[in-house]
């Protein structure tokens, strides 16, 4: 028998601290409990929304009429070079755990907030690496059939900050299996990371000091959501084809990196800064003065206010540079 909570505030369950109310709320600690909650929602004609740590979520309305299912499935194990991690585990804690067990590769992805289950959905990435490089397979419950399915890396259909699970949101991820390396595989090619290592006079690169360096950079440039409510990067970086980049270049001299497909990857933070939004505030919201991709709330802003503030930035960037920004967090 499900022990549902009713009319519960979600303020503590989202890092923007939006004070929306859930009609029903349930925290699942196993696949079986998750399936039971899914069936309950179906039998009672309730909308169903799955949440993890709530660090990549915007609650757009003051009330969610339906069932919020919080994923709190825990567990970690190692089988050779495979790290099997339940989806309710915290991502950064799992990175540290892998290093403690001499499994390497994830150090560039240190200190990314959120749960393990959210990592493949967003295809999280930082400092030159993406989680898709390390995913062996993903185990998930199909919300429509209630069957447990396993997806290999190719079937996950990963692309920049995207995946099958984001394009087709009918799955509750319960476990992520990562193929890591027993030998260090150091990558400090990302400019800000390599610069930081040089500034610290670090000449011997190890997974541990790369992890430490990434944490130092993130702590310096990204506001802590515990003290400054935010969801990290609010907008995706921009991917342009050559002709689109050349058109932008005529408006503004814009730095770029080429991705693996030969497209031009543009820093959205750079465009926001050039448009004059860095540090700008309106009501209960502001653009971080440390990192222009981050929108900070006082903790009193509604979801509607957050989205309206973001809309103003999107429209201004479109007018000034003729490029379209895309919101990164999920909106419910």
C-alpha positions as CSV (number, residue, x, y, z in Angstrom):
1,X,0.0,0.0,0.0
2,X,1.5,3.3,-1.1
3,X,2.0,5.9,1.6
4,X,1.3,9.0,-0.4
5,X,1.7,12.6,0.9
6,X,-0.9,15.1,-0.1
7,X,-0.7,18.8,-0.8
8,X,3.0,18.9,-0.1
9,X,5.3,21.9,-0.8
10,X,8.0,21.2,-3.4
11,X,10.2,24.1,-2.2
12,X,12.7,21.7,-0.6
13,X,12.7,19.4,-3.7
14,X,13.9,21.9,-6.4
15,X,17.1,24.0,-6.3
16,X,15.4,27.2,-7.5
17,X,13.3,26.9,-4.2
18,X,10.1,27.5,-6.1
19,X,7.2,27.0,-3.7
20,X,4.8,25.0,-5.8
21,X,2.5,22.5,-4.2
22,X,2.1,18.8,-5.3
23,X,-1.4,17.3,-5.1
24,X,0.3,13.9,-4.4
25,X,3.9,13.0,-3.6
26,X,5.7,9.7,-3.2
27,X,9.4,8.8,-2.6
28,X,10.3,5.5,-4.2
29,X,13.3,3.5,-3.0
30,X,13.1,0.5,-5.4
31,X,11.9,-0.5,-8.8
32,X,8.9,-2.3,-7.3
33,X,7.8,0.8,-5.4
34,X,8.2,2.9,-8.5
35,X,6.0,0.6,-10.5
36,X,3.4,0.6,-7.7
37,X,3.3,4.4,-7.9
38,X,3.1,4.4,-11.7
39,X,0.2,2.0,-11.5
40,X,-1.5,4.2,-8.8
41,X,-1.2,7.3,-11.0
42,X,-2.6,5.4,-14.0
43,X,-5.6,3.9,-12.1
44,X,-6.5,7.2,-10.6
45,X,-6.1,9.2,-13.8
46,X,-3.3,11.3,-12.3
47,X,-0.5,13.1,-14.2
48,X,2.9,11.7,-13.2
49,X,6.1,13.6,-12.9
50,X,9.4,11.9,-11.9
51,X,12.0,14.1,-10.1
52,X,15.5,13.4,-8.7
53,X,17.5,16.0,-6.9
54,X,15.5,18.8,-8.6
55,X,18.6,20.6,-9.7
56,X,17.6,20.8,-13.3
57,X,13.9,21.6,-12.9
58,X,11.6,24.6,-13.2
59,X,8.2,24.3,-11.7
60,X,6.2,26.6,-14.0
61,X,2.9,26.6,-12.0
62,X,2.1,27.2,-8.3
63,X,0.3,23.8,-8.1
64,X,1.1,20.4,-9.7
65,X,-2.2,18.5,-10.1
66,X,-1.0,14.9,-10.2
67,X,1.6,12.7,-8.6
68,X,5.2,13.7,-8.1
69,X,7.4,10.6,-7.9
70,X,10.8,11.3,-6.3
71,X,13.4,8.8,-7.3
72,X,15.4,7.7,-4.3
73,X,16.6,4.3,-5.5
74,X,20.1,3.7,-4.0
75,X,23.0,1.3,-4.5
76,X,26.4,1.0,-6.1
77,X,28.6,-1.9,-7.2
78,X,31.6,-2.7,-9.3
79,X,32.1,-5.5,-11.8
80,X,35.5,-5.3,-13.5
81,X,35.6,-1.9,-15.2
82,X,31.9,-1.5,-15.0
83,X,30.4,0.8,-12.3
84,X,26.7,0.0,-11.7
85,X,25.0,2.9,-9.9
86,X,21.3,3.3,-9.0
87,X,19.6,6.3,-10.3
88,X,18.8,7.9,-7.0
89,X,22.4,8.3,-6.0
90,X,23.9,11.8,-6.1
91,X,26.1,12.3,-9.1
92,X,29.1,14.0,-7.5
93,X,29.2,11.5,-4.7
94,X,29.3,8.7,-7.3
95,X,32.2,10.4,-9.1
96,X,34.2,10.5,-5.9
97,X,33.2,6.8,-5.2
98,X,34.5,5.8,-8.6
99,X,37.9,7.5,-7.9
100,X,38.1,5.9,-4.5
101,X,37.7,2.5,-6.2
102,X,40.4,3.3,-8.8
103,X,38.0,3.6,-11.7
104,X,38.8,6.6,-13.8
105,X,37.2,8.9,-16.5
106,X,34.6,10.8,-14.7
107,X,36.8,13.4,-13.0
108,X,36.0,16.2,-15.5
109,X,32.4,15.8,-14.6
110,X,33.0,16.4,-10.9
111,X,30.6,18.6,-8.8
112,X,27.8,18.6,-11.4
113,X,24.7,18.8,-9.2
114,X,21.8,16.3,-9.5
115,X,21.2,12.5,-9.5
116,X,22.8,9.7,-11.4
117,X,19.4,9.1,-13.1
118,X,19.3,12.6,-14.6
119,X,22.8,12.3,-16.0
120,X,22.0,10.3,-19.2
121,X,18.7,12.2,-19.7
122,X,20.6,15.5,-20.2
123,X,23.8,13.9,-21.4
124,X,25.6,16.0,-18.8
125,X,29.0,17.3,-19.7
126,X,31.7,19.7,-18.6
127,X,35.3,20.6,-19.3
128,X,35.5,18.7,-22.6
129,X,33.8,15.4,-21.6
130,X,30.2,14.1,-21.8
131,X,28.6,11.3,-19.8
132,X,27.7,9.5,-23.1
133,X,31.4,8.7,-23.5
134,X,31.2,6.4,-20.5
135,X,27.7,4.9,-20.5
136,X,27.7,1.2,-21.2
137,X,24.0,0.8,-20.7
138,X,20.9,2.2,-18.9
139,X,18.2,0.3,-17.1
140,X,14.7,1.9,-17.1
141,X,11.0,1.3,-16.4
142,X,8.8,1.9,-19.4
143,X,6.0,4.0,-18.0
144,X,3.5,2.8,-20.6
145,X,4.2,-1.0,-20.5
146,X,5.7,-1.2,-17.0
147,X,8.4,-3.4,-18.5
148,X,12.0,-3.0,-17.4
149,X,14.2,-2.3,-20.4
150,X,17.9,-2.1,-21.0
151,X,19.4,0.3,-23.5
152,X,23.0,0.1,-24.8
153,X,24.9,3.3,-25.6
154,X,23.8,3.5,-29.2
155,X,20.1,3.0,-28.3
156,X,20.3,5.9,-25.9
157,X,20.6,8.2,-29.0
158,X,22.9,10.7,-27.3
159,X,23.6,14.2,-28.7
160,X,24.5,17.5,-27.2
161,X,22.6,17.8,-23.8
162,X,20.1,15.4,-25.2
163,X,19.1,11.7,-25.3
164,X,16.3,9.3,-26.1
165,X,15.1,9.7,-22.5
166,X,14.6,13.5,-23.0
167,X,13.1,13.2,-26.5
168,X,10.8,10.4,-25.4
169,X,10.0,10.9,-21.8
170,X,8.3,7.6,-21.1
171,X,11.1,6.1,-19.0
172,X,12.1,6.1,-15.3
173,X,15.8,5.3,-15.3
174,X,16.6,3.0,-12.4
175,X,20.3,2.2,-13.0
176,X,23.2,3.5,-15.0
177,X,26.1,1.3,-15.9
178,X,29.3,3.1,-16.7
179,X,32.3,1.7,-18.4
180,X,35.4,3.3,-16.8
181,X,39.1,2.7,-17.0
182,X,41.4,1.0,-14.4
183,X,44.2,3.2,-15.8
184,X,44.1,7.0,-15.6
185,X,42.8,8.7,-18.8
186,X,43.6,12.3,-18.3
187,X,42.0,15.0,-20.4
188,X,42.9,18.6,-19.5
189,X,42.5,19.9,-23.1
190,X,39.6,22.3,-22.1
191,X,41.1,25.7,-22.0
192,X,39.8,26.9,-18.6
193,X,40.8,23.6,-17.0
194,X,44.3,23.6,-18.5
195,X,44.8,27.3,-17.5
196,X,43.8,26.5,-13.9
197,X,46.3,23.6,-13.7
198,X,49.0,25.9,-15.0
199,X,48.1,28.7,-12.6
200,X,48.3,26.2,-9.7
201,X,51.7,25.0,-11.0
202,X,50.4,21.4,-11.3
203,X,52.8,19.5,-13.6
204,X,51.8,16.0,-12.8
205,X,48.3,15.3,-14.0
206,X,46.3,12.6,-12.1
207,X,42.6,11.9,-12.0
208,X,42.6,13.1,-8.4
209,X,44.1,16.6,-9.0
210,X,41.9,17.0,-12.1
211,X,38.9,16.3,-10.0
212,X,40.2,18.8,-7.4
213,X,40.8,21.4,-10.1
214,X,37.4,21.0,-11.6
215,X,35.8,21.4,-8.1
216,X,37.8,24.5,-7.5
217,X,36.8,26.1,-10.8
218,X,33.1,25.2,-10.3
219,X,33.1,26.5,-6.8
220,X,34.7,29.8,-7.9
221,X,32.5,30.4,-11.0
222,X,29.2,28.7,-10.3
223,X,26.9,29.9,-7.4
224,X,26.1,27.3,-4.8
225,X,22.4,26.4,-5.1
226,X,22.2,25.9,-1.3
227,X,22.9,29.6,-0.7
228,X,21.9,31.1,-4.1
229,X,19.0,29.1,-5.6
230,X,19.7,28.2,-9.2
231,X,19.7,25.3,-11.6
232,X,23.2,25.8,-13.0
233,X,23.3,26.6,-16.6
234,X,19.9,27.9,-17.6
235,X,20.6,28.0,-21.3
236,X,22.4,25.5,-23.6
237,X,25.4,26.6,-25.5
238,X,24.7,27.3,-29.1
239,X,25.6,25.0,-32.0
240,X,25.8,26.6,-35.4
241,X,26.5,25.5,-38.9
242,X,29.3,27.4,-40.7
243,X,26.9,29.8,-42.6
244,X,25.1,30.6,-39.4
245,X,28.4,31.3,-37.6
246,X,29.6,33.6,-40.3
247,X,26.4,35.5,-40.1
248,X,26.8,36.0,-36.4
249,X,30.5,36.9,-36.9
250,X,29.3,39.9,-39.0
251,X,27.4,41.2,-36.0
252,X,29.9,40.3,-33.3
253,X,33.4,38.9,-33.2
254,X,32.5,35.6,-31.5
255,X,34.9,32.9,-30.3
256,X,34.0,29.3,-31.0
257,X,35.1,25.7,-30.7
258,X,34.4,23.1,-33.3
259,X,32.5,20.0,-32.2
260,X,33.2,16.5,-33.5
261,X,30.7,17.1,-36.4
262,X,32.5,20.2,-37.5
263,X,29.8,22.5,-36.2
264,X,30.6,25.8,-34.4
265,X,29.9,25.7,-30.6
266,X,29.3,29.2,-29.3
267,X,29.4,30.2,-25.6
268,X,26.0,31.4,-24.7
269,X,27.5,33.1,-21.6
270,X,29.6,35.2,-23.9
271,X,26.6,36.4,-25.9
272,X,24.6,37.2,-22.7
273,X,27.6,39.2,-21.3
274,X,27.9,41.1,-24.6
275,X,24.2,41.9,-24.5
276,X,24.7,43.5,-21.1
277,X,22.8,41.0,-18.9
278,X,25.7,39.9,-16.6
279,X,24.8,40.8,-13.1
280,X,21.5,42.4,-14.1
281,X,18.5,41.8,-11.8
282,X,14.7,42.2,-11.9
283,X,12.6,41.6,-8.9
284,X,13.5,38.3,-7.2
285,X,15.8,37.2,-10.0
286,X,19.3,38.1,-11.4
287,X,21.9,36.9,-13.8
288,X,24.9,35.8,-11.9
289,X,27.9,38.2,-12.0
290,X,30.2,35.2,-11.8
291,X,28.7,33.1,-14.7
292,X,26.2,34.5,-17.1
293,X,24.5,31.2,-17.8
294,X,23.2,31.0,-14.3
295,X,20.0,32.7,-13.2
296,X,19.8,33.2,-9.5
297,X,16.6,33.4,-7.5
298,X,16.1,35.0,-4.0
299,X,14.2,31.9,-3.2
300,X,10.9,33.8,-3.4
301,X,10.5,33.8,-7.2
302,X,7.6,31.9,-8.8
303,X,8.1,29.6,-11.7
304,X,6.3,32.0,-13.9
305,X,8.6,34.8,-12.9
306,X,11.7,32.7,-13.6
307,X,10.4,31.8,-17.1
308,X,9.4,35.4,-17.9
309,X,12.9,36.6,-16.9
310,X,14.5,34.0,-19.1
311,X,12.1,34.9,-22.0
312,X,13.3,38.5,-21.8
313,X,16.9,37.4,-22.2
314,X,16.0,35.1,-25.1
315,X,14.2,37.8,-26.9
316,X,17.0,40.3,-26.4
317,X,19.7,37.9,-27.7
318,X,17.6,37.2,-30.7
319,X,17.2,40.9,-31.5
320,X,20.8,41.7,-31.0
321,X,22.6,38.7,-32.5
322,X,19.8,36.8,-34.5
323,X,20.5,33.5,-32.7
324,X,18.0,31.5,-30.6
325,X,18.7,30.4,-27.1
326,X,17.3,27.1,-25.7
327,X,16.4,26.6,-22.0
328,X,18.4,23.7,-20.6
329,X,16.4,22.6,-17.4
330,X,13.2,20.7,-17.7
331,X,10.0,22.7,-17.3
332,X,6.9,21.1,-15.7
